Amino acid sequence: MEQYFEIGKITGTHGIKGTMRVFPTTQDPTRFERLKEIIVEIRGKRETFEIQKVAYHKQFVLLTVKEITDINVAELYKNGTILIPDSLALPLEEDEYYTRDLYGLRVITEDGEELGELTKVYVTGANDVYAVQKNPDEKELLIPAIKDCIKKVDLEAGVMTVALLEGLR
């Protein structure tokens, strides 16, 4: 069964002709320009739409699709998630990973100490920060996603090996 990537969230409309205002959840918002169609998931259903126009306003992508020509119809898709199939995902460089593949990894130190499971990824200006927890009632351990800290990611084994810099605990 094909998997999908989320590349945006529909936050509202723009204008009266059904253009959707999308908050991009992809690192490269210009990727919308290279797509012919998108899949919108809302209330458990998925629909495919043909892209007619892509524009930008502040931090939003403005998407005009062939099937929606009215603001009232576009409003029905507010809070929807924009998906694309894995086959259209951006290729990865060495030591790059899709964020979705990191969730649930066991995180251990280079000495073998079990730190917990990667539960969240915080996107910051400089670098991502990984939140690791042993138990839901424990405080998160925050680890910056930098080479000094992230020593090895083994997706097949489900393990991330880290070096904790002084002061991270």
C-alpha positions as CSV (number, residue, x, y, z in Angstrom):
1,M,0.0,0.0,0.0
2,E,1.4,3.4,-1.0
3,Q,2.4,5.8,1.8
4,Y,1.9,9.5,1.7
5,F,3.8,12.6,2.8
6,E,2.1,15.6,4.3
7,I,3.3,18.8,2.6
8,G,0.8,21.4,3.9
9,K,-2.3,22.3,6.0
10,I,-5.2,24.2,4.5
11,T,-5.7,27.2,6.9
12,G,-8.4,29.0,5.0
13,T,-9.3,30.7,1.7
14,H,-7.9,33.6,-0.3
15,G,-10.2,35.7,-2.4
16,I,-13.7,34.6,-3.5
17,K,-12.8,32.2,-6.4
18,G,-11.9,29.3,-4.2
19,T,-8.1,29.7,-3.8
20,M,-6.9,27.8,-0.7
21,R,-4.4,29.3,1.7
22,V,-2.0,26.6,2.7
23,F,0.6,26.6,5.5
24,P,3.5,24.5,4.0
25,T,4.9,21.7,6.2
26,T,7.6,20.9,3.7
27,Q,11.1,22.3,3.8
28,D,10.7,23.5,0.2
29,P,7.4,25.4,-0.3
30,T,8.3,25.9,-4.0
31,R,7.8,22.1,-4.5
32,F,4.1,22.9,-5.0
33,E,5.1,24.4,-8.4
34,R,6.4,21.1,-9.5
35,L,3.2,19.2,-8.8
36,K,0.4,18.5,-11.2
37,E,-2.0,17.4,-8.5
38,I,-2.5,17.1,-4.7
39,I,-4.5,14.9,-2.4
40,V,-6.5,16.6,0.3
41,E,-7.4,14.5,3.3
42,I,-10.2,15.8,5.5
43,R,-12.7,14.1,7.9
44,G,-11.2,10.7,6.9
45,K,-11.7,11.1,3.2
46,R,-9.2,11.8,0.4
47,E,-9.8,13.7,-2.8
48,T,-7.5,14.5,-5.7
49,F,-7.3,18.0,-7.1
50,E,-5.5,19.3,-10.2
51,I,-3.3,22.3,-9.5
52,Q,-4.0,25.3,-11.8
53,K,-1.9,28.0,-10.1
54,V,0.5,28.4,-7.2
55,A,1.3,31.8,-5.6
56,Y,2.7,33.0,-2.4
57,H,1.5,35.4,0.3
58,K,3.7,35.9,3.4
59,Q,4.4,32.4,4.8
60,F,1.5,30.8,2.9
61,V,1.2,29.0,-0.4
62,L,-1.9,30.0,-2.3
63,L,-3.3,27.1,-4.3
64,T,-5.9,27.3,-7.0
65,V,-7.2,24.0,-8.2
66,K,-9.4,23.1,-11.2
67,E,-12.2,21.5,-9.2
68,I,-12.9,24.4,-6.8
69,T,-14.0,27.8,-8.2
70,D,-16.0,29.2,-5.2
71,I,-15.1,30.4,-1.8
72,N,-17.9,28.4,-0.2
73,V,-16.7,25.1,-1.6
74,A,-13.1,26.0,-0.6
75,E,-14.2,26.6,3.0
76,L,-15.2,23.0,3.2
77,Y,-11.6,22.0,3.0
78,K,-10.3,24.2,5.8
79,N,-8.1,22.2,8.2
80,G,-7.5,19.6,5.5
81,T,-4.1,18.1,5.1
82,I,-2.3,18.1,1.7
83,L,-0.7,14.9,0.8
84,I,1.5,13.6,-2.0
85,P,2.5,9.9,-2.7
86,D,6.0,8.8,-1.6
87,S,7.0,8.5,-5.2
88,L,6.9,12.4,-5.4
89,A,8.9,13.0,-2.3
90,L,12.1,15.1,-2.5
91,P,15.2,12.9,-2.7
92,L,17.4,12.8,0.4
93,E,21.0,13.7,0.8
94,E,23.4,11.7,2.8
95,D,22.6,11.8,6.6
96,E,19.1,13.2,5.8
97,Y,15.9,11.5,6.9
98,Y,12.2,12.1,6.5
99,T,10.9,13.4,9.8
100,R,8.1,10.9,9.9
101,D,10.7,8.0,9.9
102,L,12.3,9.3,13.1
103,Y,9.3,9.1,15.3
104,G,9.4,6.1,17.6
105,L,13.1,5.4,17.3
106,R,14.8,4.1,20.4
107,V,17.4,6.7,21.4
108,I,20.6,5.4,23.1
109,T,23.9,7.0,24.1
110,E,27.2,5.8,22.6
111,D,27.7,3.9,25.9
112,G,24.4,2.0,25.4
113,E,22.3,4.0,27.9
114,E,18.6,3.9,27.0
115,L,17.3,7.4,26.9
116,G,13.8,6.7,25.6
117,E,11.8,7.1,22.4
118,L,11.9,10.0,20.0
119,T,8.4,11.5,20.4
120,K,8.5,14.9,18.8
121,V,10.6,17.0,16.4
122,Y,10.7,20.7,17.0
123,V,11.6,22.8,14.0
124,T,13.6,25.8,15.0
125,G,15.4,28.4,13.0
126,A,18.9,26.9,13.3
127,N,18.3,23.2,13.5
128,D,15.7,20.7,14.5
129,V,15.5,19.5,18.1
130,Y,14.4,16.0,19.0
131,A,12.3,15.3,22.1
132,V,13.0,12.0,23.8
133,Q,11.0,10.5,26.6
134,K,11.1,7.2,28.5
135,N,7.6,7.6,30.1
136,P,4.8,10.1,29.2
137,D,4.9,11.5,32.7
138,E,8.7,12.3,32.5
139,K,10.1,15.5,31.3
140,E,11.3,15.5,27.7
141,L,15.1,15.3,27.0
142,L,15.8,17.8,24.2
143,I,18.6,16.9,21.8
144,P,19.7,19.2,19.0
145,A,19.8,17.6,15.6
146,I,23.5,18.4,14.9
147,K,26.4,16.2,14.0
148,D,28.0,16.7,17.4
149,C,24.9,15.0,19.0
150,I,23.4,12.6,16.5
151,K,26.0,10.0,15.8
152,K,24.1,7.3,14.0
153,V,20.6,6.7,12.7
154,D,19.7,3.1,11.9
155,L,16.1,3.1,10.6
156,E,16.1,-0.6,10.0
157,A,17.0,-1.4,13.6
158,G,14.9,1.5,14.9
159,V,17.7,3.0,16.8
160,M,19.3,6.5,17.0
161,T,22.7,6.7,18.8
162,V,23.5,10.1,20.3
163,A,26.3,11.8,22.3
164,L,24.9,14.1,24.9
165,L,26.7,17.4,25.1
166,E,27.3,18.9,28.6
167,G,24.2,20.5,30.0
168,L,21.6,18.7,27.9
169,R,20.3,16.6,30.8
